[in-house]
Amino acid sequence: MHGKKRAEYKAQAQNPKIAAALEAKAEQWYTLMKELRHRRDNSNNAATTDSETMDDNFNESTSAATTTLSMTLKLLEKALLVNPDPLNLWNHRREVLLTMMSNDDNNDPSENNKIHSDKYDKISVLETERGLTQAALQRNPKSYGAWFHRKWILQTIKPVVVEAFLKEELALTTLFLSLDERNFHCWNYRRFVVACMAGNWNGDWNVPIHNNATTKTTTKTTTATATSTNKLMGPQVLPLKGTGWDSSIILPETFTHTIPQELLRSEFEFTANKIKDNFSNFSAFHYRSQLVDFVVLSDDDNDGQEDCLLQEFQLIEDAICTEPDDQTAWWYHAILLDKLDGNLSPSVKMKVGEQADLFRELLEDSPDGGKWISLGLLRVLPLLDSETGDDSILEQQALLRRLMTIDPDRMGRYQTMMTQLEKKVE
Amino acid sequence: MVDVPNEINGLHCDANTDDKQQPTPNEQSTDDPPRDDEGLLLEYDAVICGTGLVQSILASALARAGKSVLHCDGSDLYGELDAVWSFETIEQLYDQYGQGKGDDEEISNSTVDKDISSVPLSPKGGLSSLQFHSLHTTRYFGIETGTAVESRYGKGTVRSIERNQTKNDDTFTLQLELSDWKLADQKSPVLYISVPSTVMDDPVHLEEHLHAVQNIRSTTTVEAEELMKLHRFFALDATPAFILASGPAVQGMIASNVADYLEFKAVEGLYWLEASQDDDDTFELSRVPCSKNDVFGTKLLAPMDKRRLMKFIQLSMDYATKMSVAEELEVEAMESEVEVLSLNERHLNQGRSLARPQNKAVATNDLQALEQHMKDGNLSFDEFLTQHYKLSPKLRSIVRYALAWETHPTSTSLATGMLILRRHLQALGRYGNTAFLCPMYGSGELSQAFCRSAAVFGATYLLRRAPLAIQYEEKLCDDSSKTVKRVILSGDTGSDEEIVKEKLIKCSNVVVPATALMTGTKSTCRIVRRLSILKGQVIPSENREQRYVVFIPPNTIGNSHAIHGVLLDRSVAVSPFGCTLLHLTTTVDNKYHDPDNILEHAKNAVLTSKRLVNNKGDDVDSLVELYHVTFSHSLAQVSEEPSNLTNGIHTCNHSGHTLTADVAFEQARSLFQTICPGMEFLGLSKSFDEAIQQRAREKRYDDDEKMMLESALSMIVDKSANSNKSAATTAANDVVS
């Protein structure tokens, strides 16, 4: 806070009145935790005993059990609103929810007319959990437990109106990222939502993309083809198995399992905006590096693909010139270069040549350092014409020697690079 | 020190009770000191003349320090040149200070005994150098082909204006398409109006004619009239003042809790006006790059320019950090309280606006070179930028005028340049995109807030009463030792009911605006200001809010000094929806013949400039000026005249050609330190401070967490009570069975 020193803040805890208030609070929290632990132990025991002795009073006991369960849910909700971080509380909550759901499932077949109300119930559960996680995330936007729970509930109970619902989720992540553009939890969740939009409810980006590019001269053909599936990102949440919860009932059949091209475009644009806000953002660049394949490939003609690539290079150069010691842009640069194959088109080759010049100029400007600039130049040089091969090799060797002096911690790495270079010459 | 009768009685009742428990240095007895028939004390520690910002801050600080303060102003509204004006006020002032009226200085004809040696004061106080140059409300905006108009038949568009060929008489026919109507063929009816050629010389002339004859006016004219009718929605600042997001003003307002009276919004961006490269007569507005992301995103700079600018900004940032660490250590050493603020904490304060990557070390060599040059004083700021950072001329002028707020083409010293740049950079990244905070409801709120807080601490306020002269006593034994004895206070001329006569007030300190001192020499420069009310928005923004600064470097439009433009609108409650206030400020030489003209040029340059179109590619609004007023004032330079060596006379000056009110805080602080050496500036009295902290504590711990926990526990208790009950019933059943 403004003008408040940490010592002053600490001194407050010395104040008996405040200390007492804090202690009372801790005491209340402890009581609540004890109660919840007790309830969890009890329900575990009950589960083992219940299955053995199923008696005539089944219905009555379950209704009593449900009231206790709903009360546990309420207590958990209150606890989580105070502190959204303890994972055991979230686990407990999921156990309770699953128990309630499986009870419902067991009851359903006997009463047909209940199906409708049951559906409604599930949706209301979904809404409650969404509300709870949202409140928890407002308290701590980087709470692992809360983000996980939100994914879990979305997978477990699929919303009825999928598209509108997912759009809301996307808007929520936009809001969170406007508050903190580097919240990687939120970026993860955003990718999960986009995967869900393509119908992959496990959050996996293992999707065939619609691709009408025919020949590619600027990008490697291995990154994406019309037939192969691209596994772009690992699953965000492991698919749930054996929960006894039918996940397919609500999903509309028309929902195709491809990510719509416009969505990819708008996501690409979104990362651009976030990078504009603050380019020191690994999450945004990471997402962009995955999206760039789709966006580049979506262009039918080579010119379009080249334009896109050149724009990306411009973005990188702006970032590098603003702050050459910021790794994010260099990292994206390396990824883009890796995506190029040996046969560069003339305009791309010219751009890379310009980059080499720019990096040399930057290097001159920073006589004592320039680790990242040197590494960048080392990446660019091999892509340039082999006619000036000898000069290029000499320059690369000079760069490596420079790196060894300014960054002796990674001496071994540079030595390896040097030997590799020498092998190449032979 | 408590003084009872003043304008804000209700407010300082609290102050009364609280202060009694805590004896202040001047309070020896609890008896009320003697008062005259008006309820004023017979003697004051300080009489402050004029309610400008500097005086208001000082009044609050002195009252807090336990001094008895009489704060008076000859005008009947607060603020002097820091006031918020209404249209009526401006008209009154224009009559009083209009062209050729401002210069005649009245020598006060005091009826009070003049035998004693005295320093005469201008009854106009801080306004004594004020002069109005022009005042204009645009009534007609002109009708041409294509103009949207409103007629008695509804809306329409002028389709054509053509000379009548058929007849011999010299008339024109104006075809007006009435878009509110549709004929059977889906076309709109056309009205043919004959106009004499005598009115065709000028679109405005034509509109005047059409208004008189046919009651036809352009839509712009009608809308403008509607906007100007909302005169109560306008808060016209005489001096727009921002607050640096971190600086003496913020510190002062937090320390004194005056911040509670005020609301602020962050300024959205700084803009730069320059002649476009291919045409000297057209201008371009582009964003000033001042944070890392601005530099990254700007199209204004080539890649290597970006690198050089960033390098310099980072050096300045390192310098700023180093200096503030040194200052803090000094303060802490004085307070003998050892506390190390971690580097990390400092970084967090700075935000991410300029933060360097975590692994990047401070360029010590560059920093040492800078400090050496500052010590030697052999380089000007401009020379340093040229020689050491190879900044292009354009970059240099951006750094000098937009980042270090220089106003004169002759560069300041390196030390001054770096000092201001340091203040600017340290205030970045706190709120929003810029270093500035803008007060809501007009900058005049600042001086009023401090007057209010001074009154809470017992200062007495008198409006419409100006001090006419300061009487002093000469001690003959000492060479030139004069001491202030009394102030002659003018009678109340404002109210008819009760005529209050002039009177003498005993006091030991008098604070006067330097311009009010008849003996003060006038400076060679004047500050010229032009306040324009514009229809539409100047800088295209998505939220349609206008809180921007425009910098016009010297020699862009023939201006000798830099021009600062401040754009504000409804978002800070200074104009109705649809309007933007443009406040232009510059400095001109005293001899400059037409100060009005230069800001007229500046206004036109801003209005016609090529502006960035927003993302959606919407067209920039058509902008018209509805109203403007131009005025100027000078800053007196107080020379070392004998009269100024009088003990107890303190002069203050209006902040002048600056963007921030922080200068006023510094001035008030130094005045305070001469009057009350060694006392805390703008601190709260101890009892107040404790009460406030106590309240804050109670609030903090009576929070939603506590409520949540309590409700959870009450559920557990209820449940166990229920289960006990049910256990009891089952037990009872068992017994029965």
Contacts between the chains, C-beta under 8 A, distances in Angstrom:
chain1	res1	chain2	res2	distance
A	2	B	250	7.4
A	2	B	254	6.0
A	3	B	251	7.0
A	3	B	254	5.7
A	3	B	255	8.0
A	5	B	339	6.3
A	5	B	341	7.8
A	6	B	339	7.7
A	6	B	345	7.5
A	7	B	339	5.3
A	12	B	697	7.4
A	15	B	697	7.9
A	17	B	697	7.5
A	18	B	697	6.4
A	18	B	701	6.7
A	21	B	701	4.5
A	22	B	701	7.8
A	25	B	705	7.0
A	25	B	706	6.3
A	25	B	709	6.5
A	28	B	709	4.2
A	28	B	710	7.0
A	28	B	712	7.8
A	28	B	713	5.6
A	29	B	709	6.3
A	31	B	713	6.1
A	31	B	716	7.1
A	32	B	709	6.6
A	32	B	712	5.2
A	32	B	713	6.5
A	32	B	716	7.3
A	35	B	716	5.1
A	71	B	715	6.8
A	71	B	719	6.6
A	74	B	712	8.0
A	74	B	715	6.6
A	75	B	712	5.6
A	75	B	715	6.4
A	75	B	716	7.3
A	78	B	708	5.0
A	78	B	709	7.3
A	78	B	711	6.3
A	78	B	712	4.0
A	78	B	715	7.9
A	79	B	712	6.6
A	81	B	704	8.0
A	81	B	708	5.3
A	82	B	705	5.1
A	82	B	708	5.2
A	82	B	709	6.0
A	276	B	293	6.7
A	276	B	296	7.4
A	276	B	297	5.3
A	277	B	293	6.3
A	278	B	292	7.9
A	278	B	293	5.9
A	278	B	352	5.7
A	279	B	293	7.0
A	279	B	296	5.5
A	280	B	352	7.3
A	280	B	357	7.0
A	317	B	303	5.6
A	318	B	296	5.5
A	318	B	297	7.4
A	318	B	303	6.9
A	318	B	306	6.9
A	319	B	296	5.9
A	321	B	303	4.2
A	321	B	304	6.8
A	321	B	306	4.2
A	321	B	307	4.6
A	321	B	310	7.5
A	322	B	292	6.1
A	322	B	295	4.9
A	322	B	296	4.4
A	322	B	306	5.4
A	322	B	307	7.5
A	322	B	310	5.3
A	323	B	292	6.6
A	323	B	310	6.4
A	323	B	356	7.3
A	323	B	357	6.7
A	324	B	307	7.3
A	325	B	356	7.2
A	325	B	357	5.0
A	325	B	359	7.0
A	325	B	360	4.4
A	326	B	357	4.9
A	327	B	357	7.1
A	358	B	303	6.2
A	358	B	304	7.7
A	361	B	304	6.3
A	362	B	304	7.9
A	362	B	307	6.4
A	365	B	304	8.0
A	365	B	307	6.3
A	365	B	308	7.9
A	365	B	311	7.6
A	368	B	365	7.9
